[in-house]
C-alpha cells in the first residue's frame, strides 16, 4: 500500500494564558475557603469564567482541524 504524498498534519495548540489563569483562580478559590469568604467567591467566579473560556477555545481549535473522514 502506497503512502499519501501529503504529509500528516500535526496540530499544535497556540500559546494561551488560560492554564495560568486556571491555576491562579483555583489557588485563590482554595485559599479563600480557608481565609476569607469574599476571596472564595471572587476566585470561584474567576475559575468558572476561565473554564468557559478554555472550553470555547478548545471547541474553536477542534473545529479548525482538517476533516479526516475517509468514507
Secondary structure, 3 states (H helix, E strand, C coil): CCCCCCCCCCCCCCCCCHHHHHHHHHHHHHHHHHCCHHHHHHHHHHHHHHHHHHHHHHHHHHHHCCCCCCC
